[in-house]
């Protein structure tokens, strides 16, 4: 779960909800169409993007580097 924001639009107001988002939401897995009724957009914050990059690329790279040093 990564820091993100959801832009909600209702008939007379528009507001942003700060919440944790899963990367699976961006490929269409993990939510139903009924959950997205008033959702205009959702996105990761800068902190969320950095955390995703660290977990997806950085952590495996560090582990691979350590394993090559160990040999």
Protein Blocks (a to p, Z undefined) as FASTA:
>chain_A
ZZdddddddfkbccdddddddfklmnopaiafklmmmpmbdcddfklmmmmmmmmmmmmm
mmmmmmmmmZZ
